[in-house]
């Protein structure tokens, strides 16, 4: 599953996947860097992604995983993992 980053939004903002799925975020912004941060889980923020950079994470356990962009906290998304 792939999530695009464009116009200071995660597209789509909410996705549903099955356990074992890998989600990949791709920055399509020309002039902005972004990160993926699952802050509520206490995980470190990803490295900054510039244009065409990507970052991915595998989700093994069912649950709801909200995330944000470190430098742009108004950007939010959710990964929901359903059995």
N, C-alpha and C positions, 0 to 999 in steps of 0.2 A: 504494500500500500504506500502511496506517495502523497505527501502534503506539500503544496507549493506555498512559497512566501512571496506575496506580491501586494502592492499598495498598502503596506503595513498591516497585512492580515494573513492568517493561516487559512489556506483554501484547500479542502474544507476545514472549517473550524472544529468540527466534531466528526470523529470516525469511529467505526465499530469493526473490530477484528477478532479473530479466534486466537486462543493461546498458541504460542509458538510463532506468531506472525512478527515480521520485521516491518517497522514503519520508517520511511525515509523522508526527511525534510529537505527541500531544495530551495535555495534562495534565488529568486528571479528578479530581485531588486538591483537596479544599476548603481545606485549611489548610497546604499545603506547596508550596514552589517547587522546581522541578527544572531541570536542564539536560541537554544531550546533549554528550558530550565524547569525540571520537575521539583520545584522548590519544596512543596509539601512533603515529599518523600525524603528530604534531606540530602538529595543527590547534588553533586556539583553541576554548575552550569556548563553547557557544552562550549567548545571553542567558538569564537565568532566566525560566522559564515559570510563571505563576501559573494559577489555575483557568481552564480553557477556552482558555488560550493554546496556540499550536502553533509548531512549528519544522520545517523540512523540508530535505532534502538530496537531490540527484540523484547517482546512482551510474552512472558511465560505463564503468568497467573491471571485468572479472571479478576476484574476490578475496574474502577474508574480512575483514570490517571490525568488530572488536570495539569497543564503546563503553561508557561508564559515565555516571553522573550525578555532576556535579562536587560538589555538597554532600552526596551520599549514595553514597560509593564502593562500598557493598555492593550497589548496584543495577547490574546488568550486562546487556548485550544484545549480539547479533551480527546483522549484516546480511551475508548471503552472496550474492554476485553471480555467477551461473552463466551461461555463454554459451548 
